[in-house]
Amino acid sequence: MPLTPIAGPAYFMPGRVNIGVIMGQNEAAFIDTGLDESGARKAINAIEQAGARVVAILNTHAHADHCGGNAFVRRRTGAAIYAPAVEGSLIEHPEIEPWYLYGAAPFPAIDTKWFHAEPSPVDHVLVDSVQLCGIALQIMPTPGHSIGQVAVLTPEVAFLGDALVAPEILERYPIQYVYDVMAHRETLKHLISLQQPWFIGAHFPPTCDLEGILAANNRNLERTAQAVWDAIESPGSIEEIVARTAEMLGVFSMDASAYFLNAAAIKAHLSAHAHAGRAGFEIQDRRPIWRRID
């Protein structure tokens, strides 16, 4: 896994989940740590081979594929860990992630490393800005995909976490996970104001084409919103609405993990429709039913 320069002090370690790197004064800070020890170990080795030491981790949010390497990096390097306030609580208590997806103590098929990272302490709350490795980093709130996600900005590069997803991933997985559709819409509006020439996500390499990726993400979000709206043309339960929405979007098979991620995203869209006064929830014959409001 090569340490790859982007611009200025910003580098990254490419992988299934990219690990961002800030380099300066023979020190390095990671932006997220990937899913587990394997990727984190390679990232540390690359930093050490470059003659630097890892002094900090900045987590954009608490999903397991972004903080799963934290505990290993901490044990190996003693790096201080920074995270947004609410996300930090989830990083310290990662058992909450499979619990909130399922709504109860999770069963084994969803209590995996993809949803349940190894816990790690959080030393500092990320607010506004932070100085690390001799570099001033700006912190930009980007909620929606998760409750308190942030982006980390250098003058040249915006590390966006999961605020944006590559267009090819949107095609492959058309129901993108969001916690809060309304907050995510606002984040997408604000991202267009970024002035950095380079942008990198956890799941796409550095690019200068912010406008193109933003357009693809907006199309995906609104396509899913429309599919959920179409799915409640006839009143239905969550299970029925998930099945209808998935069929409309061409999702014909799901394992347990994919089902609960998709169901959570669809429920986020139902909440957004309810906040707009377009959809309502009721219990009918002991069944939870969503319906349109005329």
Secondary structure, DSSP 8 states (H G I E B T S, - for coil): ---EEEETTEEEE-SSS-EEEEEETTEEEEE---SSHHHHHHHHHHHHHTT-EEEEEE-S---HHHHTTHHHHHHHH--EEEE-HHHHHHHH-TTHHHHHHHTSS--GGGSSTTT--------EE--SEEEETTEEEEEEE-TTSSTT-EEEE-SSEEE-TTSS--HHHHHHS-S---S-HHHHHHHHHHHTT---SEEEETTEEEES-HHHHHHHHHHHHHHHHHHHHHHTSS-B-HHHHHHHHHHHTT-----HHHHHHHHHHHHHHHHHHHHTTSEEEEEETTEEEEEE--
